């Protein structure tokens, strides 16, 4: 994959923060991207985000994934937030990622269809 590029766009009409990621993004134990997304959501007083990996790749780590919802709670990330990840292919690792968050009470789902992800966020 190419160099990692992250672009933020607030879709005012839909009240959704869209985060477009190009290149490979490795799940970061320091939570740097999570902190940036949280900050952007606070700027726009928004609680829905669409993390678009259609031109990128998310590489996750099972151990990091398992503890990530607890880190969200420590960062005071609200359970009312809705997060949709859009990827080209939903892998077993991404389903695990999704299930860990669901089991901890977060609304985070992985989609392979952009329109369905957006519809879920709006619903």
C-alpha positions in Angstrom: 0.0 0.0 0.0 1.0 3.6 -0.5 1.8 6.3 2.0 -0.9 6.8 4.7 -3.1 9.8 4.1 -5.9 10.8 6.4 -8.6 13.3 5.4 -11.4 14.6 7.6 -14.6 16.0 6.2 -17.7 17.0 8.1 -20.9 16.2 6.2 -23.1 18.9 7.8 -26.4 17.9 6.3 -26.1 14.3 7.6 -24.1 15.3 10.7 -21.5 12.7 9.9 -17.7 13.0 10.2 -16.1 11.2 7.3 -12.5 10.0 7.7 -10.9 8.9 4.4 -7.8 6.8 4.8 -5.5 6.0 2.0 -2.6 3.6 2.5 -1.9 1.1 5.3 -3.0 2.0 8.8 -1.7 -0.2 11.6 -3.8 -0.3 14.7 -2.0 2.1 17.0 -1.6 1.3 20.7 -1.1 5.0 21.3 -4.6 5.8 20.0 -3.4 8.8 18.0 -6.0 8.4 15.2 -8.7 7.8 17.8 -7.7 11.0 19.6 -7.8 12.9 16.3 -11.2 11.6 15.3 -12.6 12.3 18.8 -11.3 15.9 18.5 -12.9 16.4 15.1 -16.2 15.0 16.4 -16.1 17.4 19.3 -15.4 20.4 17.0 -18.5 19.6 15.0 -20.6 18.4 18.0 -21.2 15.2 16.1 -21.5 11.6 17.3 -21.5 9.7 14.0 -18.3 8.8 12.1 -17.7 7.0 8.8 -14.2 5.6 8.6 -13.6 4.9 4.9 -10.8 2.4 4.2 -11.9 1.7 0.6 -8.6 3.1 -0.7 -6.7 1.9 2.3 -6.0 -1.1 4.6 -6.5 -1.5 8.3 -4.1 -3.9 9.9 -5.3 -4.9 13.4 -3.8 -6.8 16.3 -6.0 -9.2 18.4 -4.6 -8.1 21.7 -4.9 -4.4 20.9 -8.4 -4.9 19.7 -9.4 -6.8 22.8 -8.5 -3.8 25.1 -9.5 -1.0 22.7 -13.1 -0.6 24.1 -11.7 -0.2 27.6 -9.4 2.5 26.3 -12.3 4.2 24.6 -14.1 4.3 28.0 -11.0 5.7 29.7 -10.9 8.5 27.0 -14.6 9.3 27.8 -15.8 8.2 24.3 -19.5 8.1 24.6 -21.5 4.8 24.1 -23.9 6.9 22.0 -21.3 7.3 19.3 -22.0 5.4 16.1 -18.9 4.4 14.1 -19.1 2.7 10.7 -15.9 1.3 9.1 -16.1 0.8 5.3 -13.6 -1.7 3.9 -13.2 -3.6 0.6 -13.2 -7.1 2.3 -14.6 -8.0 5.7 -12.1 -10.4 7.2 -12.4 -12.6 10.3 -10.1 -10.1 12.2 -12.5 -7.3 11.3 -15.5 -9.3 12.5 -13.6 -9.9 15.8 -12.9 -6.2 16.0 -16.6 -5.4 15.5 -17.8 -8.1 18.0 -15.4 -6.9 20.8 -16.9 -3.4 20.5 -20.5 -4.7 20.4 -19.9 -6.9 23.5 -18.6 -3.8 25.4 -21.7 -1.7 24.4 -20.3 0.4 21.5 -22.1 1.0 18.2 -19.3 0.1 15.8 -19.9 -1.9 12.7 -17.9 -2.9 9.7 -19.4 -2.7 6.2 -18.2 -3.5 2.7 -20.8 -1.2 1.1 -20.5 2.6 1.5 -24.2 3.3 1.0 -25.2 0.7 3.7 -22.7 2.1 6.1 -24.1 5.6 5.6 -27.7 4.5 5.9 -26.9 2.7 9.2 -25.4 5.9 10.5 -28.4 8.0 9.5 -30.9 5.4 10.9 
